[in-house]
Amino acid sequence: MKMNKWQIVGIVGAIIAIIGMFLPWATVAGSEIKGGSQTVYGYISVFLWICAILSLIGAAIPKAWGGILAFVFGIIGFLDALWNQMGIYAIKNEYSDVTIKMGAGGYVIMIGFIIALIGGILQYVSIKKETKAVPPSPAPTEEGPPGEGGEETSQ
């Protein structure tokens, strides 16, 4: 099977999610923060790596279950990235003198996972339509001309 366009969409989405892990998610500054300022990145999250890699693998597999894999881990990765973003905002409520400047990383990873999950579900639908459109070929029979194939002939 050749790669369809939705697999490419899923692969691109997973790669965008991986790129988002290396972009700064936020810079947190305040007197209670060690060093005065900390930049938060997504690459430290093992779970986000697992979701991105499994989404990438699922999108690369030219089968319907590959699309399901990309879809499921796209959703899980998106929700985890969203949870991490909310955690950054929770820091502001925890400390009174903290300022947070949000970076692009968290948003890029969420967009990447959304693209991956859309690609995954459309990959699944596309492959299912292809398999319904092509009728299965009949199984070859082992019958040959009379007198062959194990039949007994009378002479």
N, C-alpha and C positions, 0 to 999 in steps of 0.2 A: 504494500500500500504506500502511496505517496503521501507526503505531508499536505494537509488541507490548510486553507487560510485561517481557520479558527485555531488550529494548533499553533500557528505562527503568532496569532494574537495572544494566546496563553503564554507562550514562551517569552514574548516581549514584556508582558505584564509581570511575569516572575522576575525577569532581569531588572525591570524598573524597581520592583520591590527590593531587590538586592542592592541596587544603587542607593535607594533611600536609607538603607542601613548605615551607609558610610557618610551620609550628610548629617550635619548637626541638627538634632531635634529641638534643642533649647539651650540657652545659656542662663544659668541660674546664678544670681549674684546677691550677696548680702553678708553682713558681718558674722552671722552664725554659720556660714558655709566655709568649709576648710579651704584656705587659700583665697577667700573672698569671692571667687567665681569658679563655676564648674560648667563645662559643656557636656551635654548628654547626647550620646550616639546610640543608634539602634543595634549596631553590630555586636554589642555585648549580650544581647538576648539570644540564648541558644534556641528557645522555642520559635522565635521568628525565623531563624536560619532553617530549622527543620521544616516549617511551613513553606518557606520560599523554595527550598530544594525539592520537596515533594510535589509542590505545585508545578515546578519546572519539569520534573520527571514525568508527571502525569500529562502535561501538555505535549511532551515530546513523544509519548507513546501513541501510535496511530490506531488505537482501539477505543471503543466506547467507554470502557472502564478507566482509560487514561484521562478522558474528559471529566469523569466523575471525580477522580483523584485531584485534578487541577481545581475543580469547582469547590470541593470540600475543603481543601487546604487553603484555597483563596479566601473562603469565608472565615475559616479559623484564624488565618493570618491577619485579615482585616480587623477582626474583633480583638485580637491580641494587641495589634498596633493601636487601636482606638483606646483600649484599656491602659496601655502605657502612656498615651497622650493625656488621658484623664489623670493619671498618677502624677504627671508633671504639674498639672494645674493644682493638684491637691497639696503639693509642696507649699504653694503660696498661702494656703489656708493654715498650714502647720506653723509657719514662721512668720512673724509680724513684719520683719524688715527685708523680706526677700523680694527681689524683682526678677521677673521671668521674661526673657525675650525669646519667643518661639522661632525656631528655625524651620527649614523646609523639609527636613528629613522625614519626620512623622507623617506629613501630608503626602509626600512622594511615595512612601511605602504603602500607605492606604490606597492611593490611586493605582499603584502597581498591582496590589492584591485584587482590587475591583476589576481591573482589566483582565487579570489571570482567571478570575472566577467567571467572568462573562465569556472569555475564550473557552474555558472548560465546558460550560453548559452548552455553548453553541457547537463545540467539537462533538460532544455526545449526540446532540440532535442531528448534526450533519452526517455522522457515521451511521446512525440508526436509519436515516433516510436512504443512504447509499446501499445499505444491506437489504432494505426492503425493495429497492428498485431493481436489484440484480437477483433474478430467480436462481435458486440453486440448480446446478447442472445435475442431470440424472446420473446415478451411479453406473459405472461401466459394468457390463455383464460379462460373464466368462463363457458365453455360448459362442461356439464357432460353427463352421459348416457341418452338416451331418456327417457323422462318422468320426468326429474329433470331440475332444472335450470329455472323454470318459464314457461316452455312450457306447453301448454294445451294439454292434451291427451283425446281422446274420449274413453269412456268405455261403 
